Amino acid sequence: MAKGDHLYYSFFFNGFPITHHGIDCGNALVIEFGKKQGSKDKCIVTITTLNDFYANRKVSVKPYGKCDCANIVIDRARKMLGQENYNLFTNNCEHLATYCKTGIKHSEQVKNVKAVGSGASASGVAVATGIGVVAGTGAAAGFSGAGIMSGLATVGGVVGGGAVAGVGVLGAAPAAIAKVAMDQVLKDDETLPPKEREARKRGRDITTVGAVAGTAGAVGAIAASGSVAGLSAAGITSGLAAVGSVIGGGMVAGVAVTVAAPAVTAGAIGFGAYKIWKWLSE
């Protein structure tokens, strides 16, 4: 640790992982957002000892690719002393520390929560919409076996395919939403170190591969899971019912699972690739 460093440590609060941030001012002193004396709720930008800051937790230094010199960083931090405008989403301890280092307020924690939350919500809507489309577009409407197969065939016909193509078409929307969300989580930032930026780029690229793999995997699960193997009408009907039974449903649940699979796979593979590349480059 050195004067002007962005310090942080991790801990769990009500079961959720949290990080707390501050600026090293030298002489074993740290500027941070801390509890205002005599208040249970209000936070204030204050200066404290290094020992009180991390309280025997493992403290780390956040690396930067582009940031201001230590004197500017500490000058910004000292000018913030006494401010009480803490806000969990717009002005938390991480916003404070990144502002001191770069002149720009930013919080990875808040950004990731917003991206994942909005992505999950939008993907859920897309899956629900897809199920509605299946039930309403076929020659035999409704959630019967014939209705679902007819709907999938109609949707697949848009791209010149059949029921199998319908699964892929419906899965494209949640997968695209997952891609957008992961692009936000792994967003490039010139203040980050080169290795971190490269790892994020790899993760963004692999997310697209994950979406394609998720669709292929969903189709493969349909073909292999049912009592009638393959991708014939009977095979798809049997396979969707078998996939749906995993979560206690029938064919409708099977459609939901297979439509959502590309989005889930895209996010998992993309973020996994980012973590692996980051680990290998360290």
C-alpha positions in Angstrom: 0.0 0.0 0.0 1.1 3.5 -0.8 -0.1 7.1 -0.4 -2.9 7.7 -2.8 -3.9 4.1 -3.2 -7.5 2.9 -3.6 -7.9 0.4 -0.7 -10.8 -2.1 -0.3 -11.8 -5.2 1.6 -14.6 -7.7 1.2 -17.1 -9.0 3.7 -20.6 -10.5 3.9 -23.6 -8.5 5.0 -26.8 -10.5 5.6 -25.3 -13.2 3.3 -24.4 -10.9 0.5 -20.8 -10.1 -0.6 -19.9 -6.5 -0.1 -16.7 -4.5 -0.6 -15.8 -1.3 1.4 -13.5 1.3 -0.1 -11.2 4.1 1.0 -8.2 6.2 0.0 -4.8 5.7 1.6 -3.6 9.2 2.8 -0.2 8.0 4.1 0.9 7.9 7.8 -1.5 4.9 8.3 -4.6 7.1 7.7 -7.5 6.4 5.3 -10.3 8.6 4.1 -13.6 6.8 3.8 -17.4 7.0 4.1 -18.0 6.0 7.7 -20.8 6.1 10.2 -21.4 9.6 11.6 -20.7 9.8 15.3 -23.9 9.6 17.3 -25.9 8.4 14.4 -27.1 4.9 13.4 -28.0 5.7 9.8 -26.0 8.7 8.5 -22.6 8.3 6.8 -19.9 11.0 6.6 -16.7 11.3 4.7 -14.2 11.0 7.5 -10.5 10.2 8.1 -9.6 7.2 10.2 -6.7 5.0 11.0 -5.7 2.1 8.7 -6.4 -0.4 11.5 -9.9 1.0 12.2 -10.6 1.0 8.4 -10.0 -2.7 7.8 -10.5 -4.1 11.3 -8.3 -7.2 10.8 -9.8 -8.0 7.4 -7.6 -8.7 4.4 -7.1 -5.3 2.6 -6.2 -5.0 -1.1 -5.2 -2.3 -3.4 -7.3 -1.7 -6.5 -5.1 -1.5 -9.6 -5.7 1.2 -12.2 -4.5 1.6 -15.8 -5.1 5.3 -15.9 -5.5 7.6 -12.9 -4.3 10.8 -11.3 -1.1 11.2 -9.2 -1.2 10.7 -5.5 -1.2 14.4 -4.6 -4.3 15.1 -6.7 -6.0 11.9 -5.3 -5.4 12.9 -1.7 -6.4 16.6 -2.4 -9.7 15.4 -3.8 -10.2 13.1 -0.8 -9.5 15.8 1.7 -11.9 18.2 0.0 -14.7 15.6 0.4 -14.2 15.4 4.2 -17.3 16.2 6.2 -19.7 15.5 3.3 -22.8 13.6 4.3 -24.5 13.0 0.9 -24.1 9.2 1.0 -26.3 7.2 -1.3 -26.0 3.5 -1.8 -26.7 3.7 -5.6 -25.2 7.0 -6.6 -22.7 8.1 -4.0 -21.3 5.2 -1.9 -17.8 4.4 -0.7 -16.7 3.0 -4.0 -18.0 6.1 -5.8 -15.9 8.2 -3.4 -12.7 6.2 -4.0 -13.0 6.1 -7.8 -13.8 9.8 -7.9 -10.6 10.6 -5.9 -8.5 8.4 -8.2 -9.9 9.5 -11.6 -12.3 12.5 -11.1 -15.2 10.2 -12.2 -17.7 8.6 -9.8 -18.2 5.0 -10.5 -19.2 1.8 -8.6 -18.7 -1.7 -10.1 -21.0 -3.1 -7.4 -23.9 -0.9 -8.4 -23.3 -1.3 -12.1 -23.2 -5.1 -11.9 -26.4 -5.3 -9.8 -28.2 -3.0 -12.2 -27.0 -4.9 -15.3 -27.8 -8.3 -13.9 -31.1 -7.3 -12.4 -32.4 -5.6 -15.6 -31.1 -8.4 -17.7 -32.8 -11.1 -15.6 -36.0 -9.2 -15.6 -36.0 -8.6 -19.4 -35.0 -12.2 -20.0 -37.9 -13.4 -17.9 -40.3 -11.2 -19.9 -38.8 -12.5 -23.1 -39.3 -16.2 -22.0 -42.9 -15.5 -20.9 -43.6 -13.7 -24.2 -42.1 -16.6 -26.1 -44.4 -19.1 -24.4 -47.4 -16.8 -25.2 -46.3 -16.7 -28.9 -46.1 -20.5 -29.0 -49.6 -20.8 -27.6 -51.1 -18.2 -29.9 -49.5 -18.5 -33.3 -50.0 -22.1 -34.3 -52.9 -23.7 -36.3 -53.9 -25.4 -33.0 -53.8 -22.7 -30.4 -53.3 -23.3 -26.7 -51.0 -25.2 -24.4 -51.9 -28.7 -25.5 -49.2 -30.9 -27.1 -50.7 -30.2 -30.5 -50.9 -26.4 -29.7 -47.2 -26.2 -28.6 -45.9 -28.2 -31.5 -48.0 -26.1 -34.0 -46.8 -22.9 -32.4 -43.1 -23.9 -32.5 -43.5 -25.0 -36.1 -45.1 -21.6 -37.0 -42.3 -19.6 -35.3 -39.6 -21.8 -36.9 -41.2 -21.3 -40.2 -40.2 -17.7 -40.1 -36.6 -18.7 -40.6 -37.5 -21.6 -43.0 -37.4 -24.3 -40.4 -39.8 -26.3 -38.2 -40.4 -26.9 -34.5 -36.7 -27.3 -33.7 -35.9 -23.9 -35.4 -38.8 -22.4 -33.3 -36.9 -23.3 -30.1 -33.9 -21.5 -31.5 -35.8 -18.4 -32.6 -37.5 -18.0 -29.2 -34.3 -18.5 -27.3 -32.6 -15.8 -29.3 -34.3 -12.9 -27.5 -33.3 -13.9 -23.9 -29.8 -14.7 -25.2 -29.5 -11.3 -26.8 -30.6 -9.7 -23.5 -28.1 -11.7 -21.6 -25.4 -10.6 -24.0 -26.3 -6.9 -23.4 -26.3 -7.4 -19.7 -22.9 -9.2 -19.7 -21.4 -6.5 -21.9 -22.4 -4.0 -19.2 -20.9 -6.2 -16.4 -17.7 -6.6 -18.4 -17.7 -3.1 -19.9 -14.3 -1.7 -21.0 -12.8 1.2 -19.1 -9.5 2.9 -19.8 -8.9 3.4 -16.0 -8.6 -0.4 -15.7 -5.3 -2.2 -15.9 -4.5 -3.8 -19.4 -4.8 -7.3 -18.1 -8.3 -6.6 -16.7 -9.4 -4.9 -19.9 -8.2 -7.9 -22.0 -10.0 -10.4 -19.6 -13.2 -8.4 -20.0 -12.9 -8.4 -23.8 -12.5 -12.2 -23.8 -15.5 -12.6 -21.6 -17.7 -10.4 -23.8 -16.6 -12.3 -26.9 -17.2 -15.7 -25.4 -20.7 -14.7 -24.2 -21.8 -14.8 -27.8 -20.3 -18.3 -28.2 -22.2 -19.3 -25.0 -25.5 -18.1 -26.5 -25.0 -20.4 -29.6 -23.9 -23.3 -27.4 -26.9 -22.8 -25.1 -29.3 -23.2 -28.1 -27.5 -26.3 -29.4 -27.5 -27.8 -25.9 -31.2 -27.1 -25.4 -32.0 -28.8 -28.7 -29.8 -31.7 -27.8 -31.5 -32.1 -24.5 -34.9 -32.2 -26.2 -33.7 -34.9 -28.6 -32.1 -37.1 -25.9 -34.4 -36.7 -22.9 -37.7 -38.1 -24.0 -39.0 -41.6 -24.2 -39.0 -41.1 -28.0 -35.4 -40.1 -29.0 -34.7 -37.7 -31.9 -36.2 -34.5 -33.3 -39.3 -36.0 -34.9 -42.6 -34.5 -33.8 -43.0 -37.3 -31.3 -39.4 -36.9 -30.2 -39.8 -33.2 -29.6 -43.1 -33.6 -27.8 -41.6 -36.3 -25.6 -38.4 -34.4 -25.0 -40.1 -31.1 -24.0 -42.3 -33.0 -21.5 -39.2 -34.8 -20.1 -37.2 -31.5 -19.7 -40.3 -29.8 -18.2 -40.7 -32.6 -15.6 -37.3 -31.6 -14.1 -39.0 -28.6 -12.6 -42.3 -30.3 -12.0 -44.1 -29.2 -15.2 -44.9 -30.6 -18.6 -44.3 -29.4 -22.2 -45.0 -25.7 -21.4 -42.3 -25.8 -18.6 -40.0 -27.6 -21.1 -40.4 -24.8 -23.6 -39.6 -22.3 -20.8 -36.5 -24.1 -19.8 -35.2 -24.6 -23.4 -35.9 -21.0 -24.3 -34.1 -19.7 -21.2 -31.2 -22.0 -21.6 -29.2 -19.9 -24.2 -29.4 -16.8 -21.9 -28.2 -18.8 -18.9 -25.4 -20.5 -20.8 -24.3 -17.2 -22.4 -23.9 -15.5 -19.1 -22.2 -18.5 -17.3 -19.7 -19.2 -20.1 -18.9 -15.5 -20.7 -18.3 -14.6 -17.1 -16.4 -17.9 -16.6 -14.1 -17.1 -19.5 -13.5 -13.7 -18.0 -12.5 -15.2 -14.6 -10.3 -17.8 -16.1 -8.5 -15.4 -18.4 -8.0 -13.0 -15.5 -6.6 -15.9 -13.3 -4.2 -17.0 -16.1 -2.9 -13.5 -16.6 -2.1 -12.9 -13.0 
